[in-house]
């Protein structure tokens, strides 16, 4: 052990990290990664916990052992290998459940080019994608409502937007990044994506030293593929971030080498981006770099910056030296093809050295403090005046050749005394009154009832539902309509 | 006029096409495009109609003049320039409204590389993206439900999936394409994206001569950026298709040159992919190629294949000859920088000639028939047995430090007699019974009530809502829970 390493181990007290090896290549890349961690920072202790197939097979649909929940609660972090989710049978994704149950709202995905040592479409690329991790259509709330119609809820909350946007700016500040770009589709989803964009603009004002801009996600993702150097830190919603971060990693050429972190206020999870690759398991050929990069992010999170920098630089030098696992081995660039274990040994041999061509990383000690965890508190909740102004009742209706005039006339009669029928839409398009004949209609009708006058009787909706049911009409869902501080809290119909 | 052109014009009878010039560079690129169409097919007639700023300014929030609705109804097609949607003020997107109101369910986006004449990241690329055009979160149904929570509905219908998937396979068959790839995120959205994938698998069986596969949209989009040659025809949902087609066009290098079509059973709209670029309007420097490519797709749709091929090949030859508008002009590749009008004249001069290096296109006469319109009828509706088994009631609740135990105990008392409380989730994560303390809760709670026993009283939900209201609890929405033919029609909670 070098003098420098001695210094690190003296400096920091012991620290215990729960590790979940996962499935497929998980155990062997975890073993390789832990061997490097032990060599760089002897005061680390590791406690194995259960996730993935072993947990599923023991009957836990979540794929998460009780020991895992307890260890994360106690130690506040987990280093996790890739996990396989069995198809069907009600099995839930380990990652989604851990992220959401433990409030790990921020998913960080650094996407870096290591050209020319690893094939990349872009020779310079160093982007960090900050993806919201808990909301959006990934809440998994789905309902089948009729013979034809399936629905998923996209939920976006103001505190959720505030947390992730502030995290992105704080991350940029802490790591010396220059620009934060927000991506949404708020030209279409004016309320859900609109609130994300609005919160971004509000919070950006608090960081005058960091540039900011907004792009529509379609062209933003396209530009990430063609001109990633336009970007520094990008913050976006869950689904867009999922797609965008895969595009960024792919054009960087480093999807197999990329780490990621999932960060909340009370705990954080570090995991590789790639899957469990069962076809190459137990062959000592898998590349442990993704998990190792995640472990480096974890060390920074824990304030063990010196060890993090040491490992990161040794890994870069190993790449430069052409010592490559099979997945990135290329004639002319690589010098030797190494197995998983041998690759880890090559990194251990280089601990304390720096890369010559690829820029050496530096995790300055001044960032080594509690701020590393970027504990973001939400703003105090505001209190708007919420006023009920009506209700959208969704009917499953398949009569009279789906002629909206027929349905409209029937509903006009039963809307009163509390409500009047404002319009009917089908898949968001107005079909009553005065629809277009060409509109293709499903068996699922959104019927908008507005409260007549200032009657704000909270029982009105239950009464309306009773009248609808009495007419043998089949109401499958309701969405109340509110104004907030006098501003309409619901979208207009297409064609309205 | 050459003998060949005479032949075309004799062969096909006159045909009238409504044309909407649009805003910004719209009028000048439309003029250039029509000059080429007139030269290639003198039996075409054009009737100008109103969309965009002119319509918005006359007070039409839809941006669509009555003359436009009438002309599309009469002629079944429209050629449209780019349109600007004013921000705010309730203005609706012309494109979305036209597509949805007129049932134009299929959006076709060919993405082709013209390397080395136009800069591209991939020298060979010829992909067609078939994007569903009417459903998904683009139905624009949004509701704000509490101080914190905004919601958008994602709607997917089985007939919608059947139409677009069948269109993709029929298109592949008609145009000699070899493979259709489906992209969804059905590992997360098992019901909405699940039905799209399921219908794809069903319909693929009917086309044994065409290869098919499915990819998750995140890695699929990434691969489109890095290896577009893996793809031929891709079919996907509205939002994914929006992002994917921009990525594909961008890496092809042809976003400014790309046409698109929007096709329904009774009409079709053809438009460039790019925007109205007001900053360069009226300067005779805009590139009319995107609109021209759309016009070529329109001619094929109308069965005027000979004229379509003639224009397409003359345009390819003009690119090859290095006669370029400013946007694609590059020293060393281009020979002359042309204005909008002069570029159109160069194409007209080359009508009847074929490109030497870029592959000449061929629109065979045998495809010139009614089938060009690919009039897809939905399958007959099935009839499942739908059984009400419960209801998800969503509450806006912000008391008792948002402790789910407190809410759960209150609801247990009022669930009966019809229902029992099954669980409470917050943003999809189970928080009652037996939630995790770390779960971050918003002011928006999904409370799942299951019908107790076999009681299928349709009034039960109205009664439950009344009891909830009597407790001064604020129910903001409901989603009924159904089984269809005994199969559960709603998702489980995360952590359930």
Interface residues (C-beta under 8 A of the other chain):
Chain A: X61 X62 X69 X73 X85 X90 X92 X93 X96 X97 X100 X101 X102 X103 X105 X121 X134 X135 X137 X138 X139 X140 X141 X142 X143 X144 X145 X146 X147 X148 X149 X150 X151 X152 X153 X154 X155 X156 X157 X158 X159 X160 X185 X187 X188 X189 X190 X191 X192 X194 X195 X217 X218 X219 X221 X222 X223 X225 X226 X239 X240 X242 X243 X245 X246 X247 X249 X250 X251 X255 X264 X265 X266 X267 X381 X382 X383 X384 X386 X392 X396 X398 X425 X427 X428 X429 X436 X438 X439 X440 X442 X443 X444 X446 X458 X459 X461 X462 X463 X465 X466 X469 X474 X475 X476 X477 X478 X479 X480 X481 X482 X484 X489 X490 X491 X492 X493 X494 X495 X496
Chain B: X61 X62 X69 X73 X85 X90 X92 X93 X96 X97 X100 X101 X102 X103 X105 X121 X134 X135 X137 X138 X139 X140 X141 X142 X143 X144 X145 X146 X147 X148 X149 X150 X151 X152 X153 X154 X155 X156 X157 X158 X159 X160 X185 X187 X188 X189 X190 X191 X192 X194 X195 X217 X218 X219 X221 X222 X223 X225 X226 X239 X240 X242 X243 X245 X246 X247 X249 X250 X251 X255 X264 X265 X266 X267 X381 X382 X383 X384 X386 X392 X396 X398 X425 X427 X428 X429 X436 X438 X439 X440 X442 X443 X444 X446 X458 X459 X461 X462 X463 X465 X466 X469 X474 X475 X476 X477 X478 X479 X480 X481 X482 X484 X489 X490 X491 X492 X493 X494 X495 X496
